[in-house]
Amino acid sequence: MRRRRPRPGDKWHLDEVQLKINGRKHWLWRAVGQDGMVLDILVQERRNQEAAETFLRRLVDGSGYQPRVVITDQLASYPPALRHVLPRTEHRRTRD
C-alpha cells in the first residue's frame, strides 16, 4: 500500500531552467511548495504560454487542489497561463 503524501502548502514557487539533451535545448519546469517539497517537474522543448499552461494543468491535476499564491520569475508566459488555469490564484513575481 502506498503511503499518502502530506498536502503541500498553499504557496507554490515555479521556475524553469534550460538544459541541453543530445545537443538540443530543453526546459526543465519545476514547482516547489512553501516547505521545500518538490511538487512536480516536467521537461519540454518549449518555453511559452502553452508550455506554462501544460505544466500548471499537470501540477493542479497531480496535487488535487489550487494554491492561494503562486510565485514566479519574470517570464512573460506565466501571467496569461495563470489567468487561464488558476484564475482565482494570486500571482507574485520576483527578480531572481
N, C-alpha and C positions, 0 to 999 in steps of 0.2 A: 504494500500500500504506500502511495506517495504521500510524503508529508506536505501539508498545506503551508505555502509561504506566507509570512505575515504581510498584511496590506501595507504598501508603501505610503509615505506621507502625501499631503495634498499639494506639495510644491515639487515640480519637476524641472530639471535642468536639461536642456537639449543642446547638443553640439555635433559638429561634423568635422572630420579630418580627412585630408587627401592621402590616398595610398597608391602605390603602383603595384599592379599584379600582372605578371608577364609583360611588363613594359607599357601597360595601358593604365590610364588614370581611373581610379575609382574613389568613391566617397564612403567613409565609414560613419554612419549616423548612430549616435548613442544618446540614450536617455538615462539619467541618474535621478533617483529620489532624493529627498532632502536629507536622508540619513546616510547617503553614500552608496546605497544599494543600486546596482545596475539593473534597470528595468527592462531594457531591450537594446539590441544592436542590429544594424542592417547595413549591408554593403550594396551600393548601387553605382551605376555608371553616370548618373545624372545628379545635378545639384540645383534643381529648380523647384518651382511651386508644386508641380505634380509629384516629384520625389518626396518633398516635405509632407504633402498630404498622405502619400502612401505610408510613410513612416509613422505619422500621427495616428492614422486609422489602425495600423497594426498594433501600435502601442496601447491605444484605448481598448481594442478588442482583447488583447492579452491580459490587461490589468482588470478589466471589467468595470471600471469607473472613470470619471473625468476629474482631473485635478482642479484645484482652486486657482493656482498660479503656475504659469509656465515661464521660465527664464531662459532666454536665448541670447546668442551673439547678434551682431549687426547684419546678418544675412537677410537680404530683402525678400527672400522666398517665404520666410516664416510668418509675417503678419497676414498675408492673404490666406495661407494654408490654415492658420489657426482660426481665422474668421469662418472658414468653411467647415472645418472638422470640429472645433471646440468653440462655438460662438459665445458661450457664457463664461469662458475662462479668461482671467486677467493675464495680459501679456506684458512682461518686463524685459527690456533689452539691456545688455551690459556691453562694455567696450572691450572685454577680453578677447 
